[in-house]
Amino acid sequence: MSEPISAQVAQSGKTFLLFKGIKFIFISYVVSFLMVLILSALVVYTDLPEAFCGPSIKVITFFGAFLSAFLTSRASDGRGWLCGAVSGCANIALLSLLGTAIYGTSVLSASNALGAFYGLLAGGAGGIVGINTKRN
């Protein structure tokens, strides 16, 4: 006996959302990269102190998690906070893995765990905003 049609549709919807979520994480990385380019241009061409960069990079990183969660939850059918939290945490986790691959640092660190937690919070907030601003 095969699965009911509703189960097949629900499974294909989850797969579709997974691919959309990956696409939205990539979009948030592009937007974050452009924001970092603007920040670096400001530091180079103005008298903005370099001490401003650390906190600004953290804000840009968590804005990226918020953005990916916002976009993912707008594509979902419900549970925006959950879709957003997963997307935000995945965004930060992938960024941490990329940093580990480039710089050779440890994946299991307090900084990465705290970043994943903040990504979870930023993602949850982005998911709530995204699902509540969804056009019907």
N, CA, C and O atoms as CSV, one atom per row, in Angstrom:
chain,resi,resn,atom,element,x,y,z
A,1,MET,N,N,0.835,-1.175,0.000
A,1,MET,CA,C,0.000,0.000,0.000
A,1,MET,C,C,0.882,1.242,0.000
A,1,MET,O,O,1.905,1.278,0.684
A,2,SER,N,N,0.497,2.244,-0.752
A,2,SER,CA,C,1.281,3.480,-0.806
A,2,SER,C,C,0.775,4.464,0.245
A,2,SER,O,O,-0.284,4.284,0.846
A,3,GLU,N,N,1.581,5.516,0.444
A,3,GLU,CA,C,1.213,6.544,1.414
A,3,GLU,C,C,0.024,7.343,0.911
A,3,GLU,O,O,-0.171,7.468,-0.298
A,4,PRO,N,N,-0.767,7.883,1.817
A,4,PRO,CA,C,-1.859,8.756,1.382
A,4,PRO,C,C,-1.300,9.994,0.679
A,4,PRO,O,O,-0.164,10.402,0.921
A,5,ILE,N,N,-2.098,10.568,-0.174
A,5,ILE,CA,C,-1.669,11.732,-0.951
A,5,ILE,C,C,-1.299,12.892,-0.041
A,5,ILE,O,O,-0.344,13.613,-0.331
A,6,SER,N,N,-2.025,13.091,1.045
A,6,SER,CA,C,-1.725,14.211,1.936
A,6,SER,C,C,-0.338,14.058,2.568
A,6,SER,O,O,0.357,15.054,2.763
A,7,ALA,N,N,0.073,12.830,2.889
A,7,ALA,CA,C,1.401,12.616,3.455
A,7,ALA,C,C,2.480,12.912,2.424
A,7,ALA,O,O,3.530,13.463,2.756
A,8,GLN,N,N,2.216,12.539,1.152
A,8,GLN,CA,C,3.184,12.815,0.093
A,8,GLN,C,C,3.325,14.312,-0.129
A,8,GLN,O,O,4.435,14.805,-0.334
A,9,VAL,N,N,2.229,15.034,-0.092
A,9,VAL,CA,C,2.262,16.483,-0.267
A,9,VAL,C,C,2.991,17.142,0.889
A,9,VAL,O,O,3.781,18.061,0.675
A,10,ALA,N,N,2.741,16.689,2.115
A,10,ALA,CA,C,3.410,17.269,3.285
A,10,ALA,C,C,4.911,17.026,3.210
A,10,ALA,O,O,5.695,17.914,3.545
A,11,GLN,N,N,5.325,15.829,2.774
A,11,GLN,CA,C,6.746,15.532,2.668
A,11,GLN,C,C,7.398,16.381,1.583
A,11,GLN,O,O,8.503,16.886,1.784
A,12,SER,N,N,6.741,16.548,0.441
A,12,SER,CA,C,7.322,17.371,-0.623
A,12,SER,C,C,7.366,18.837,-0.205
A,12,SER,O,O,8.261,19.568,-0.630
A,13,GLY,N,N,6.416,19.283,0.620
A,13,GLY,CA,C,6.439,20.652,1.122
A,13,GLY,C,C,7.605,20.895,2.059
A,13,GLY,O,O,8.195,21.975,2.043
A,14,LYS,N,N,7.953,19.891,2.888
A,14,LYS,CA,C,9.092,20.023,3.793
A,14,LYS,C,C,10.396,20.068,3.012
A,14,LYS,O,O,11.298,20.837,3.345
A,15,THR,N,N,10.497,19.243,1.972
A,15,THR,CA,C,11.700,19.248,1.133
A,15,THR,C,C,11.821,20.583,0.415
A,15,THR,O,O,12.915,21.139,0.316
A,16,PHE,N,N,10.720,21.094,-0.081
A,16,PHE,CA,C,10.708,22.388,-0.749
A,16,PHE,C,C,11.170,23.487,0.196
A,16,PHE,O,O,11.959,24.349,-0.193
A,17,LEU,N,N,10.685,23.466,1.441
A,17,LEU,CA,C,11.070,24.481,2.425
A,17,LEU,C,C,12.544,24.359,2.793
A,17,LEU,O,O,13.201,25.369,3.047
A,18,LEU,N,N,13.068,23.144,2.826
A,18,LEU,CA,C,14.489,22.947,3.116
A,18,LEU,C,C,15.344,23.605,2.040
A,18,LEU,O,O,16.302,24.311,2.355
A,19,PHE,N,N,15.008,23.380,0.780
A,19,PHE,CA,C,15.773,23.997,-0.300
A,19,PHE,C,C,15.607,25.512,-0.312
A,19,PHE,O,O,16.559,26.240,-0.594
A,20,LYS,N,N,14.415,25.985,-0.011
A,20,LYS,CA,C,14.192,27.429,0.097
A,20,LYS,C,C,15.006,28.007,1.245
A,20,LYS,O,O,15.590,29.083,1.117
A,21,GLY,N,N,15.047,27.288,2.378
A,21,GLY,CA,C,15.812,27.744,3.532
A,21,GLY,C,C,17.288,27.880,3.209
A,21,GLY,O,O,17.928,28.846,3.624
A,22,ILE,N,N,17.839,26.917,2.470
A,22,ILE,CA,C,19.247,26.992,2.057
A,22,ILE,C,C,19.454,28.191,1.145
A,22,ILE,O,O,20.455,28.899,1.261
A,23,LYS,N,N,18.526,28.415,0.252
A,23,LYS,CA,C,18.605,29.570,-0.653
A,23,LYS,C,C,18.565,30.877,0.140
A,23,LYS,O,O,19.311,31.809,-0.159
A,24,PHE,N,N,17.694,30.946,1.151
A,24,PHE,CA,C,17.577,32.173,1.932
A,24,PHE,C,C,18.798,32.399,2.817
A,24,PHE,O,O,19.170,33.545,3.068
A,25,ILE,N,N,19.426,31.331,3.294
A,25,ILE,CA,C,20.671,31.479,4.046
A,25,ILE,C,C,21.746,32.048,3.130
A,25,ILE,O,O,22.502,32.933,3.531
A,26,PHE,N,N,21.817,31.547,1.910
A,26,PHE,CA,C,22.787,32.070,0.949
A,26,PHE,C,C,22.520,33.554,0.660
A,26,PHE,O,O,23.455,34.350,0.585
A,27,ILE,N,N,21.257,33.918,0.499
A,27,ILE,CA,C,20.901,35.325,0.263
A,27,ILE,C,C,21.328,36.182,1.450
A,27,ILE,O,O,21.844,37.285,1.264
A,28,SER,N,N,21.117,35.685,2.667
A,28,SER,CA,C,21.515,36.465,3.849
A,28,SER,C,C,23.036,36.612,3.918
A,28,SER,O,O,23.530,37.636,4.391
A,29,TYR,N,N,23.789,35.606,3.455
A,29,TYR,CA,C,25.246,35.716,3.410
A,29,TYR,C,C,25.683,36.783,2.415
A,29,TYR,O,O,26.625,37.531,2.674
A,30,VAL,N,N,25.007,36.852,1.293
A,30,VAL,CA,C,25.346,37.875,0.283
A,30,VAL,C,C,25.070,39.270,0.839
A,30,VAL,O,O,25.895,40.172,0.697
A,31,VAL,N,N,23.912,39.444,1.470
A,31,VAL,CA,C,23.568,40.741,2.051
A,31,VAL,C,C,24.555,41.105,3.163
A,31,VAL,O,O,24.997,42.251,3.250
A,32,SER,N,N,24.895,40.143,4.001
A,32,SER,CA,C,25.863,40.398,5.075
A,32,SER,C,C,27.227,40.766,4.510
A,32,SER,O,O,27.898,41.659,5.027
A,33,PHE,N,N,27.636,40.079,3.450
A,33,PHE,CA,C,28.919,40.385,2.813
A,33,PHE,C,C,28.935,41.811,2.275
A,33,PHE,O,O,29.927,42.526,2.422
A,34,LEU,N,N,27.842,42.219,1.657
A,34,LEU,CA,C,27.763,43.592,1.148
A,34,LEU,C,C,27.807,44.603,2.287
A,34,LEU,O,O,28.412,45.666,2.148
A,35,MET,N,N,27.174,44.284,3.410
A,35,MET,CA,C,27.212,45.183,4.559
A,35,MET,C,C,28.621,45.266,5.144
A,35,MET,O,O,29.043,46.332,5.594
A,36,VAL,N,N,29.349,44.152,5.141
A,36,VAL,CA,C,30.731,44.160,5.624
A,36,VAL,C,C,31.606,44.981,4.679
A,36,VAL,O,O,32.501,45.694,5.132
A,37,LEU,N,N,31.360,44.891,3.381
A,37,LEU,CA,C,32.106,45.722,2.426
A,37,LEU,C,C,31.873,47.210,2.686
A,37,LEU,O,O,32.810,48.007,2.645
A,38,ILE,N,N,30.639,47.571,2.949
A,38,ILE,CA,C,30.329,48.975,3.256
A,38,ILE,C,C,31.012,49.397,4.549
A,38,ILE,O,O,31.555,50.499,4.630
A,39,LEU,N,N,30.992,48.536,5.558
A,39,LEU,CA,C,31.652,48.836,6.823
A,39,LEU,C,C,33.157,49.016,6.616
A,39,LEU,O,O,33.756,49.943,7.161
A,40,SER,N,N,33.758,48.138,5.835
A,40,SER,CA,C,35.203,48.252,5.614
A,40,SER,C,C,35.547,49.510,4.827
A,40,SER,O,O,36.578,50.132,5.078
A,41,ALA,N,N,34.700,49.889,3.884
A,41,ALA,CA,C,34.929,51.140,3.154
A,41,ALA,C,C,34.819,52.334,4.098
A,41,ALA,O,O,35.590,53.287,3.986
A,42,LEU,N,N,33.871,52.287,5.018
A,42,LEU,CA,C,33.737,53.374,5.993
A,42,LEU,C,C,34.964,53.475,6.887
A,42,LEU,O,O,35.419,54.576,7.199
A,43,VAL,N,N,35.499,52.331,7.300
A,43,VAL,CA,C,36.679,52.345,8.163
A,43,VAL,C,C,37.891,52.867,7.406
A,43,VAL,O,O,38.692,53.619,7.961
A,44,VAL,N,N,38.033,52.472,6.134
A,44,VAL,CA,C,39.206,52.876,5.352
A,44,VAL,C,C,39.131,54.347,4.956
A,44,VAL,O,O,40.128,55.060,5.063
A,45,TYR,N,N,37.983,54.811,4.506
A,45,TYR,CA,C,37.888,56.144,3.913
A,45,TYR,C,C,37.378,57.235,4.844
A,45,TYR,O,O,37.317,58.399,4.448
A,46,THR,N,N,37.014,56.886,6.062
A,46,THR,CA,C,36.607,57.903,7.038
A,46,THR,C,C,37.462,57.724,8.287
A,46,THR,O,O,38.312,56.837,8.349
A,47,ASP,N,N,37.232,58.557,9.256
A,47,ASP,CA,C,38.004,58.431,10.490
A,47,ASP,C,C,37.265,57.587,11.534
A,47,ASP,O,O,37.404,57.817,12.735
A,48,LEU,N,N,36.483,56.615,11.071
A,48,LEU,CA,C,35.791,55.685,11.951
A,48,LEU,C,C,36.827,54.753,12.596
A,48,LEU,O,O,37.615,54.134,11.882
A,49,PRO,N,N,36.839,54.642,13.923
A,49,PRO,CA,C,37.861,53.810,14.568
A,49,PRO,C,C,37.655,52.318,14.280
A,49,PRO,O,O,36.525,51.865,14.097
A,50,GLU,N,N,38.740,51.573,14.243
A,50,GLU,CA,C,38.665,50.134,13.989
A,50,GLU,C,C,37.996,49.385,15.133
A,50,GLU,O,O,37.504,48.274,14.935
A,51,ALA,N,N,37.969,49.962,16.304
A,51,ALA,CA,C,37.302,49.325,17.446
A,51,ALA,C,C,35.797,49.184,17.202
A,51,ALA,O,O,35.127,48.393,17.866
A,52,PHE,N,N,35.282,49.938,16.265
A,52,PHE,CA,C,33.868,49.891,15.900
A,52,PHE,C,C,33.537,48.622,15.109
A,52,PHE,O,O,32.375,48.223,15.039
A,53,CYS,N,N,34.552,47.988,14.515
A,53,CYS,CA,C,34.330,46.856,13.620
A,53,CYS,C,C,33.801,45.614,14.333
A,53,CYS,O,O,32.880,44.970,13.831
A,54,GLY,N,N,34.358,45.264,15.486
A,54,GLY,CA,C,33.949,44.041,16.187
A,54,GLY,C,C,32.462,43.994,16.494
A,54,GLY,O,O,31.779,43.050,16.097
A,55,PRO,N,N,31.947,45.007,17.203
A,55,PRO,CA,C,30.506,44.999,17.477
A,55,PRO,C,C,29.660,45.098,16.204
A,55,PRO,O,O,28.578,44.516,16.128
A,56,SER,N,N,30.150,45.829,15.219
A,56,SER,CA,C,29.396,45.967,13.967
A,56,SER,C,C,29.290,44.639,13.233
A,56,SER,O,O,28.242,44.328,12.667
A,57,ILE,N,N,30.358,43.856,13.235
A,57,ILE,CA,C,30.335,42.542,12.582
A,57,ILE,C,C,29.338,41.625,13.279
A,57,ILE,O,O,28.641,40.857,12.615
A,58,LYS,N,N,29.258,41.692,14.597
A,58,LYS,CA,C,28.287,40.872,15.325
A,58,LYS,C,C,26.861,41.273,14.970
A,58,LYS,O,O,25.999,40.415,14.781
A,59,VAL,N,N,26.615,42.574,14.881
A,59,VAL,CA,C,25.285,43.048,14.504
A,59,VAL,C,C,24.940,42.595,13.086
A,59,VAL,O,O,23.816,42.166,12.828
A,60,ILE,N,N,25.892,42.687,12.178
A,60,ILE,CA,C,25.666,42.252,10.795
A,60,ILE,C,C,25.407,40.752,10.742
A,60,ILE,O,O,24.541,40.299,9.995
A,61,THR,N,N,26.145,39.986,11.522
A,61,THR,CA,C,25.959,38.529,11.555
A,61,THR,C,C,24.563,38.167,12.030
A,61,THR,O,O,23.904,37.315,11.435
A,62,PHE,N,N,24.114,38.804,13.090
A,62,PHE,CA,C,22.804,38.471,13.615
A,62,PHE,C,C,21.688,39.063,12.769
A,62,PHE,O,O,20.576,38.534,12.764
A,63,PHE,N,N,21.959,40.143,12.058
A,63,PHE,CA,C,20.991,40.627,11.076
A,63,PHE,C,C,20.837,39.603,9.961
A,63,PHE,O,O,19.730,39.388,9.467
A,64,GLY,N,N,21.937,38.969,9.560
A,64,GLY,CA,C,21.876,37.919,8.545
A,64,GLY,C,C,21.035,36.740,9.010
A,64,GLY,O,O,20.258,36.189,8.230
A,65,ALA,N,N,21.181,36.347,10.274
A,65,ALA,CA,C,20.364,35.261,10.826
A,65,ALA,C,C,18.889,35.670,10.857
A,65,ALA,O,O,18.011,34.870,10.532
A,66,PHE,N,N,18.626,36.911,11.246
A,66,PHE,CA,C,17.256,37.428,11.262
A,66,PHE,C,C,16.669,37.421,9.852
A,66,PHE,O,O,15.520,37.025,9.654
A,67,LEU,N,N,17.468,37.866,8.865
A,67,LEU,CA,C,16.988,37.937,7.486
A,67,LEU,C,C,16.672,36.560,6.921
A,67,LEU,O,O,15.629,36.372,6.296
A,68,SER,N,N,17.563,35.595,7.134
A,68,SER,CA,C,17.293,34.251,6.607
A,68,SER,C,C,16.057,33.655,7.270
A,68,SER,O,O,15.266,32.981,6.610
A,69,ALA,N,N,15.881,33.896,8.570
A,69,ALA,CA,C,14.697,33.396,9.271
A,69,ALA,C,C,13.434,34.086,8.785
A,69,ALA,O,O,12.396,33.446,8.615
A,70,PHE,N,N,13.521,35.375,8.564
A,70,PHE,CA,C,12.380,36.135,8.059
A,70,PHE,C,C,11.919,35.583,6.709
A,70,PHE,O,O,10.730,35.341,6.503
A,71,LEU,N,N,12.859,35.391,5.803
A,71,LEU,CA,C,12.516,34.900,4.469
A,71,LEU,C,C,12.017,33.458,4.508
A,71,LEU,O,O,11.077,33.106,3.795
A,72,THR,N,N,12.637,32.630,5.332
A,72,THR,CA,C,12.218,31.231,5.429
A,72,THR,C,C,10.816,31.115,6.003
A,72,THR,O,O,10.012,30.323,5.510
A,73,SER,N,N,10.513,31.879,7.023
A,73,SER,CA,C,9.185,31.786,7.627
A,73,SER,C,C,8.109,32.337,6.705
A,73,SER,O,O,6.963,31.891,6.754
A,74,ARG,N,N,8.466,33.299,5.868
A,74,ARG,CA,C,7.476,33.794,4.898
A,74,ARG,C,C,7.142,32.736,3.861
A,74,ARG,O,O,6.049,32.745,3.295
A,75,ALA,N,N,8.073,31.823,3.606
A,75,ALA,CA,C,7.825,30.745,2.644
A,75,ALA,C,C,7.130,29.549,3.293
A,75,ALA,O,O,6.663,28.653,2.590
A,76,SER,N,N,7.055,29.522,4.617
A,76,SER,CA,C,6.466,28.370,5.310
A,76,SER,C,C,4.964,28.555,5.471
A,76,SER,O,O,4.416,29.634,5.243
A,77,ASP,N,N,4.317,27.463,5.874
A,77,ASP,CA,C,2.869,27.500,6.069
A,77,ASP,C,C,2.467,27.836,7.495
A,77,ASP,O,O,1.308,28.171,7.735
A,78,GLY,N,N,3.361,27.759,8.420
A,78,GLY,CA,C,3.040,28.033,9.811
A,78,GLY,C,C,4.262,27.804,10.675
A,78,GLY,O,O,5.339,27.471,10.181
A,79,ARG,N,N,4.081,27.987,11.975
A,79,ARG,CA,C,5.164,27.826,12.941
A,79,ARG,C,C,6.381,28.650,12.545
A,79,ARG,O,O,7.494,28.136,12.434
A,80,GLY,N,N,6.147,29.923,12.337
A,80,GLY,CA,C,7.210,30.823,11.900
A,80,GLY,C,C,8.350,30.911,12.886
A,80,GLY,O,O,9.511,30.998,12.488
A,81,TRP,N,N,8.034,30.890,14.169
A,81,TRP,CA,C,9.097,30.984,15.168
A,81,TRP,C,C,10.018,29.780,15.089
A,81,TRP,O,O,11.228,29.915,15.269
A,82,LEU,N,N,9.454,28.586,14.820
A,82,LEU,CA,C,10.261,27.378,14.748
A,82,LEU,C,C,11.099,27.350,13.470
A,82,LEU,O,O,12.293,27.054,13.511
A,83,CYS,N,N,10.467,27.658,12.339
A,83,CYS,CA,C,11.219,27.722,11.076
A,83,CYS,C,C,12.313,28.772,11.166
A,83,CYS,O,O,13.431,28.555,10.699
A,84,GLY,N,N,11.994,29.899,11.763
A,84,GLY,CA,C,12.971,30.967,11.907
A,84,GLY,C,C,14.112,30.597,12.829
A,84,GLY,O,O,15.272,30.881,12.532
A,85,ALA,N,N,13.791,29.963,13.950
A,85,ALA,CA,C,14.834,29.568,14.898
A,85,ALA,C,C,15.783,28.553,14.276
A,85,ALA,O,O,16.996,28.641,14.463
A,86,VAL,N,N,15.241,27.597,13.541
A,86,VAL,CA,C,16.084,26.607,12.878
A,86,VAL,C,C,16.936,27.277,11.804
A,86,VAL,O,O,18.125,26.984,11.678
A,87,SER,N,N,16.335,28.166,11.040
A,87,SER,CA,C,17.083,28.862,9.988
A,87,SER,C,C,18.170,29.753,10.568
A,87,SER,O,O,19.291,29.768,10.061
A,88,GLY,N,N,17.856,30.493,11.618
A,88,GLY,CA,C,18.848,31.371,12.244
A,88,GLY,C,C,19.997,30.595,12.849
A,88,GLY,O,O,21.156,30.989,12.722
A,89,CYS,N,N,19.676,29.490,13.509
A,89,CYS,CA,C,20.715,28.661,14.113
A,89,CYS,C,C,21.565,27.996,13.026
A,89,CYS,O,O,22.785,27.903,13.162
A,90,ALA,N,N,20.927,27.538,11.955
A,90,ALA,CA,C,21.670,26.935,10.840
A,90,ALA,C,C,22.574,27.971,10.181
A,90,ALA,O,O,23.694,27.657,9.778
A,91,ASN,N,N,22.091,29.192,10.075
A,91,ASN,CA,C,22.891,30.275,9.497
A,91,ASN,C,C,24.174,30.469,10.291
A,91,ASN,O,O,25.261,30.509,9.714
A,92,ILE,N,N,24.058,30.589,11.599
A,92,ILE,CA,C,25.223,30.811,12.454
A,92,ILE,C,C,26.108,29.564,12.483
A,92,ILE,O,O,27.334,29.677,12.472
A,93,ALA,N,N,25.503,28.383,12.521
A,93,ALA,CA,C,26.281,27.145,12.553
A,93,ALA,C,C,27.104,26.984,11.278
A,93,ALA,O,O,28.277,26.615,11.339
A,94,LEU,N,N,26.497,27.258,10.125
A,94,LEU,CA,C,27.249,27.177,8.868
A,94,LEU,C,C,28.363,28.217,8.815
A,94,LEU,O,O,29.447,27.951,8.295
A,95,LEU,N,N,28.093,29.382,9.348
A,95,LEU,CA,C,29.118,30.423,9.395
A,95,LEU,C,C,30.270,30.001,10.312
A,95,LEU,O,O,31.434,30.253,10.001
A,96,SER,N,N,29.953,29.368,11.430
A,96,SER,CA,C,30.989,28.873,12.345
A,96,SER,C,C,31.811,27.760,11.697
A,96,SER,O,O,33.032,27.718,11.845
A,97,LEU,N,N,31.139,26.862,10.982
A,97,LEU,CA,C,31.859,25.794,10.289
A,97,LEU,C,C,32.767,26.347,9.195
A,97,LEU,O,O,33.877,25.854,8.992
A,98,LEU,N,N,32.295,27.359,8.501
A,98,LEU,CA,C,33.111,27.999,7.478
A,98,LEU,C,C,34.328,28.672,8.102
A,98,LEU,O,O,35.436,28.568,7.575
A,99,GLY,N,N,34.128,29.355,9.209
A,99,GLY,CA,C,35.240,29.976,9.923
A,99,GLY,C,C,36.240,28.951,10.429
A,99,GLY,O,O,37.447,29.192,10.408
A,100,THR,N,N,35.740,27.802,10.885
A,100,THR,CA,C,36.612,26.728,11.342
A,100,THR,C,C,37.435,26.173,10.183
A,100,THR,O,O,38.627,25.903,10.330
A,101,ALA,N,N,36.789,26.006,9.032
A,101,ALA,CA,C,37.505,25.487,7.867
A,101,ALA,C,C,38.575,26.458,7.379
A,101,ALA,O,O,39.640,26.031,6.934
A,102,ILE,N,N,38.306,27.747,7.458
A,102,ILE,CA,C,39.261,28.739,6.963
A,102,ILE,C,C,40.378,28.987,7.969
A,102,ILE,O,O,41.552,28.999,7.600
A,103,TYR,N,N,40.025,29.183,9.226
A,103,TYR,CA,C,41.012,29.581,10.223
A,103,TYR,C,C,41.541,28.430,11.073
A,103,TYR,O,O,42.515,28.612,11.804
A,104,GLY,N,N,40.928,27.253,10.998
A,104,GLY,CA,C,41.398,26.099,11.754
A,104,GLY,C,C,41.138,26.172,13.241
A,104,GLY,O,O,41.825,25.512,14.020
A,105,THR,N,N,40.165,26.955,13.648
A,105,THR,CA,C,39.823,27.040,15.072
A,105,THR,C,C,38.926,25.872,15.469
A,105,THR,O,O,38.488,25.106,14.611
A,106,SER,N,N,38.658,25.737,16.732
A,106,SER,CA,C,37.817,24.659,17.236
A,106,SER,C,C,36.341,24.958,16.986
A,106,SER,O,O,35.882,26.083,17.182
A,107,VAL,N,N,35.610,23.940,16.553
A,107,VAL,CA,C,34.175,24.110,16.332
A,107,VAL,C,C,33.456,24.220,17.663
A,107,VAL,O,O,32.532,25.020,17.809
A,108,LEU,N,N,33.871,23.424,18.630
A,108,LEU,CA,C,33.221,23.417,19.940
A,108,LEU,C,C,33.903,24.426,20.856
A,108,LEU,O,O,34.842,24.102,21.583
A,109,SER,N,N,33.408,25.648,20.802
A,109,SER,CA,C,33.930,26.680,21.682
A,109,SER,C,C,32.760,27.435,22.297
A,109,SER,O,O,31.632,27.377,21.809
A,110,ALA,N,N,33.053,28.133,23.363
A,110,ALA,CA,C,32.006,28.908,24.042
A,110,ALA,C,C,31.487,30.012,23.127
A,110,ALA,O,O,30.298,30.332,23.145
A,111,SER,N,N,32.377,30.592,22.332
A,111,SER,CA,C,31.977,31.658,21.421
A,111,SER,C,C,31.003,31.140,20.360
A,111,SER,O,O,30.010,31.800,20.056
A,112,ASN,N,N,31.284,29.964,19.799
A,112,ASN,CA,C,30.386,29.392,18.796
A,112,ASN,C,C,29.054,28.975,19.408
A,112,ASN,O,O,28.006,29.140,18.783
A,113,ALA,N,N,29.086,28.433,20.630
A,113,ALA,CA,C,27.845,28.044,21.299
A,113,ALA,C,C,26.988,29.269,21.612
A,113,ALA,O,O,25.770,29.247,21.433
A,114,LEU,N,N,27.628,30.322,22.073
A,114,LEU,CA,C,26.895,31.558,22.350
A,114,LEU,C,C,26.356,32.163,21.052
A,114,LEU,O,O,25.235,32.671,21.018
A,115,GLY,N,N,27.155,32.105,19.990
A,115,GLY,CA,C,26.693,32.594,18.692
A,115,GLY,C,C,25.502,31.807,18.179
A,115,GLY,O,O,24.569,32.392,17.629
A,116,ALA,N,N,25.515,30.475,18.352
A,116,ALA,CA,C,24.380,29.647,17.933
A,116,ALA,C,C,23.136,29.986,18.743
A,116,ALA,O,O,22.029,30.007,18.206
A,117,PHE,N,N,23.315,30.254,20.038
A,117,PHE,CA,C,22.180,30.635,20.878
A,117,PHE,C,C,21.595,31.970,20.420
A,117,PHE,O,O,20.377,32.115,20.309
A,118,TYR,N,N,22.463,32.939,20.157
A,118,TYR,CA,C,21.983,34.230,19.659
A,118,TYR,C,C,21.363,34.095,18.268
A,118,TYR,O,O,20.406,34.798,17.943
A,119,GLY,N,N,21.896,33.211,17.465
A,119,GLY,CA,C,21.305,32.929,16.159
A,119,GLY,C,C,19.921,32.333,16.296
A,119,GLY,O,O,19.019,32.633,15.513
A,120,LEU,N,N,19.761,31.476,17.313
A,120,LEU,CA,C,18.453,30.894,17.607
A,120,LEU,C,C,17.463,31.990,17.996
A,120,LEU,O,O,16.318,31.985,17.542
A,121,LEU,N,N,17.899,32.923,18.830
A,121,LEU,CA,C,17.029,34.029,19.245
A,121,LEU,C,C,16.713,34.964,18.083
A,121,LEU,O,O,15.558,35.334,17.875
A,122,ALA,N,N,17.745,35.346,17.323
A,122,ALA,CA,C,17.523,36.237,16.177
A,122,ALA,C,C,16.648,35.550,15.138
A,122,ALA,O,O,15.789,36.183,14.523
A,123,GLY,N,N,16.870,34.252,14.946
A,123,GLY,CA,C,16.057,33.501,13.999
A,123,GLY,C,C,14.614,33.378,14.452
A,123,GLY,O,O,13.694,33.504,13.644
A,124,GLY,N,N,14.410,33.134,15.731
A,124,GLY,CA,C,13.046,33.065,16.245
A,124,GLY,C,C,12.314,34.382,16.073
A,124,GLY,O,O,11.144,34.411,15.693
A,125,ALA,N,N,13.013,35.469,16.355
A,125,ALA,CA,C,12.393,36.797,16.162
A,125,ALA,C,C,12.112,37.050,14.685
A,125,ALA,O,O,11.048,37.559,14.333
A,126,GLY,N,N,13.059,36.697,13.820
A,126,GLY,CA,C,12.843,36.865,12.379
A,126,GLY,C,C,11.695,36.009,11.878
A,126,GLY,O,O,10.935,36.422,11.002
A,127,GLY,N,N,11.572,34.799,12.446
A,127,GLY,CA,C,10.470,33.924,12.060
A,127,GLY,C,C,9.122,34.463,12.485
A,127,GLY,O,O,8.146,34.364,11.741
A,128,ILE,N,N,9.061,35.033,13.674
A,128,ILE,CA,C,7.801,35.608,14.156
A,128,ILE,C,C,7.400,36.798,13.293
A,128,ILE,O,O,6.239,36.929,12.905
A,129,VAL,N,N,8.359,37.656,12.998
A,129,VAL,CA,C,8.058,38.819,12.148
A,129,VAL,C,C,7.681,38.362,10.747
A,129,VAL,O,O,6.740,38.887,10.151
A,130,GLY,N,N,8.418,37.380,10.218
A,130,GLY,CA,C,8.164,36.911,8.862
A,130,GLY,C,C,6.804,36.278,8.698
A,130,GLY,O,O,6.117,36.554,7.714
A,131,ILE,N,N,6.389,35.435,9.632
A,131,ILE,CA,C,5.099,34.760,9.505
A,131,ILE,C,C,3.950,35.735,9.705
A,131,ILE,O,O,2.873,35.551,9.138
A,132,ASN,N,N,4.173,36.784,10.516
A,132,ASN,CA,C,3.105,37.756,10.767
A,132,ASN,C,C,3.013,38.832,9.688
A,132,ASN,O,O,2.024,39.564,9.640
A,133,THR,N,N,4.002,38.944,8.838
A,133,THR,CA,C,3.930,39.895,7.733
A,133,THR,C,C,3.710,39.202,6.405
A,133,THR,O,O,3.841,39.811,5.343
A,134,LYS,N,N,3.378,37.935,6.472
A,134,LYS,CA,C,3.172,37.133,5.263
A,134,LYS,C,C,1.926,37.595,4.534
A,134,LYS,O,O,0.875,37.819,5.136
A,135,ARG,N,N,2.068,37.733,3.225
A,135,ARG,CA,C,0.906,38.099,2.395
A,135,ARG,C,C,0.100,36.848,2.092
A,135,ARG,O,O,0.673,35.810,1.761
A,136,ASN,N,N,-1.194,36.928,2.198
A,136,ASN,CA,C,-2.039,35.762,1.918
A,136,ASN,C,C,-2.484,35.714,0.504
A,136,ASN,O,O,-3.201,34.793,0.113
